Amino acid sequence: MMMVRRGLLAWISRVVVLLVLLCCAISVLYMLACTPKGDDEQLALPRANSPTGKEGYQAVLQEWEEQHRNYVSSLKRQIAQLKEELQERSEQLRNGQYQASDAAGLGPDRSPPGKTQADLLAFLHSQVDKAEVHAGVKLATEYAAVPFDSFTLQKVYQLETGLTRHPEEKPVRKDKRDELVEAIESALETLNNPAENSPNHRPYTASDFIEGIYRTERDKGTLYELTFKGDHKHEFKRLVLFRPFGPIMKVKKEKLNMANTLINVIVPLAKRVDKFRQFMQNFREMCIEQDGRVHLTVVYFGKEEINEVKGILENTSKAANFRNFTFIQLNGEFSRGKGLDVGARFWKGSNVLLFFCDVDIYFTSEFLNTCRLNTQPGKKVFYPVLFSQYNPGIIYGHHDAVPPLEQQLVIKKETGFWRDFGFGMTCQYRSDFINIGGFDLDIKGWGGEDVHLYRKYLHSNLIVVRTPVRGLFHLWHEKRCVDELSPEQYKMCMQSKAMNEASHGQLGMLVFRHEIEAHLRKQKQKTSSKKT
């Protein structure tokens, strides 16, 4: 029995020794594998007694552990996002298949989930194939090409600018900023993927990003080409990414009845009798004769010319049998914000849709329905972008006479511009206006009060609908910027005045008219000399 016990102990001790040797060998191999390469690409172990021996291994291991942990977290996040997207798209495709099958009388499609996901991935890949990613597409004209915008970490350089944006600007819109940041982060995750890099590669950061270009084909997706610094001079890393658009989804189906939706048009006014007469002609035709669901509130400042304004209202009332109007007279200097605020709060009926309007605005009856359709109490307010008319005296200066107003209201580059820096004309329910706090009544005179109200809505949970509309026009009038305005208001007024006159090309023709006239005279002299 003692012999058996001794033999067993000897065997166990040999096994333990072998296990220890095996562990040592594995440790050496692991350290060899994890040691950073030198410049000659040879693996070298730090000396055990050197200050970088044990500490060096620990630092390398911690660094790689951190990289792998970050990479795994990134993969998990991407997988979770893909699962959500696949689930949504699968549900959508399944609903689409059910609808198609029901319409064909075949009953619901019982395809397995895997097939549905495969169909979705195939669709997304087909979007890449259809877009101009791998090859060009034949186009009919030079205007059919979809241009790229370029960007850096700080700026976006864009072609479609409008009047409020600049050729070079910071991406202030959150959706655009988030979109470009996401593209750069996705590229960095790919560049720093441990599976595709040697152990001693340097990690790429946002500071390595040089520039990118991107463009959106509205029916396919957005293409990004991102350029980063390379590992050596004159070397670069380029990543091409594509965000494919999925199939169109039905979100909601509504039936809207606007038969009883009254609009209270509120107009602040001081003097300007001729403009008010013109406004009432438009109001009578569009609101009284065509629409019939409108109330008019005029808030008049001061007493000068007040009888003329009242007379125009009374004449319209008698001629059109119109009684749905309110006239409010206020003392003190003109304040657009105060006039609109008083007019909105004066209403004593049920919740009403307000249209804040100016006396130099022309609108159609179609616009009134657009106003109704784009507002919803507690949910949506409407801030249309109106078309601003240039000076007819300049536009039609080469004509024998300026055409009638209705013929002037044409949306063309030569006749006007989208007033995308203005927020004064707006449709919103009275309850939303009261709940948001109304206008800032400390603002006097011209400008500023509309932007302040607009920003309050942007900071709220309401949806702000902002879009150009074809039935709302700002009629040209000479703008006077008085000395009583604050410096900021005066600057805004002068900028508005400069933009109101004519297009870039038309103003250029005025500036160089002497050269043009001289050229025409020379051409006429040459023609005359040839005849003689």
Steps between C-alpha positions, in 0.01 A plus 500: 500500500791736585662418163183589311469828686867592427456413129190711480676798663795469262265490200308804625824697555613419144165617362525824700852564367383439144205737546731770639735461202205511261366820660845661474523407132154641430587823687818543293309442175229747606757767581670442166169542321408821688839674476489812274707481182810713462597703197652189335170314549675242726342387827717584801439437870592764754756384757343373821720720716451814291257772614280429197476125548207418721356848485532502119303178467231628732472827307476315165245255635289778653512700176389204289240402756358853480503496117328164485248608763418814301476302180271241660281781640485660156403168342233439762356847440498449123345154536225641725428777248495251212266272693260788559515608136459144376206450731332817375574424135392138542170611647458748218581245230273247666212752504571584137496132408173447687341795321624383162386143566160612623456722196584205275269268699786271600482548877791598727858408415644262762864548405748425780662800677840416350367538148341836585828632638686368196251683276560823690879468474466425131292815458757714684782357288298573186477864611882516500515341156245747357678807642808662342746322728692253284432649157363814337151543358418655163323832549293706257637849580763674709228598750406138571819423694460482877786709645698410810532727802838492675574527871767503768465455875397866533334610174268390222547642148169488316348602167132527593522793738189720492511843661545395864787257443854567379725316250716410802331440832504296816239222485265667744207274420511211745394233249778597257761526777404162648498340155857609419632417849350151471670447162840603642457279809402203283813553289721519811356173634589333170852648500560388859362149457760272675423214262627708206808657660838392628545501880717814500286715270424849624134569580321741267315795651277779371810723468616273215191589296594735214180550301196325365246535223142379504186513290149364525307332222152539641370160385810296584708635789798712605855436382797609716866504394724573800875567487736451796874544551704189419790344688764675293546826314293525180289201610129517571219273611168531316176340609189490283179460700140482385184552702227326297141613520247235585156444348232762556295428814142599565493688831141615522184554297272790597174653388503877556185710498572873489143615432466665842860615553486878536814711444542827689722722282671757725652812339688767703487841333600866529409738214583341157143553373581421135662170593203411722259574213699264275507237777122516544445445127702179527324406827154549350573282199685217675350492849141622457405397147703178462574355847227630731654369827706801609484766771705821469655683796662840432709649781556868426760719673432870550219717363655646186313376187286277721176621340623405152586148620161461671330624182672231289386232748141628505481522120625142466252387766204657317603397150575135589253461789794418725471536879783274623752766589636672811663843517726576797654843552817539711689809606876532496765429239464212256618159624428203277544249783264689731236536226500128421507406869202725582309373196557136593398545865193709411322198351231374740365199310622140495853406399564662161768472233700826478672634188743781586510717190635836379326758285748451212423127463304342216361148545274262310207294623713187447745635756223519760445124468877445517492698824225273638664175390840574653384596850363294786432626853755368748702337225592713195559864407554623143776740392470536121782647291337764280612621157626858515445721197781713355452866408261496199655825380830315445355166386271654236706813430551397136124454450262773386301461824508296818247214468208457745581357844353154430732463197803605706456219755705239316755286682819543296860593571455832320186604690585428864650264758398267780511710816657228713635748756150619596277345767222759526223322307385202703195282566449363852215425734421757767545243777858430386576871475370562855679195645835594343480847658419716196725777370773683687325834555826677588597498131397827334467596134622279214641149519614253765167403659425233238839328537460498879162323475633257237788400727261434787315249284830340394582451870162339566361154421279628219577414137602809299401462134727720286454489122476730194138557392384609156200705613662753735677812370674799653422802280785737432495836672770752571651427838602781733733421788449774759766627739298400808575131441765326709830421318402133460151585371643763264746245359220247444287767334779606261579138406134444421492820295803395294354159418162643401601697190602256228690183417879486484496513121254789483698706751813426298335636187420822689856535629651452152230679302740773382736240352206323337368825351849588368528157338159539334600841364819359350308212341251748354782714355663194341171401341446853368852520352458166319178622336670818372 
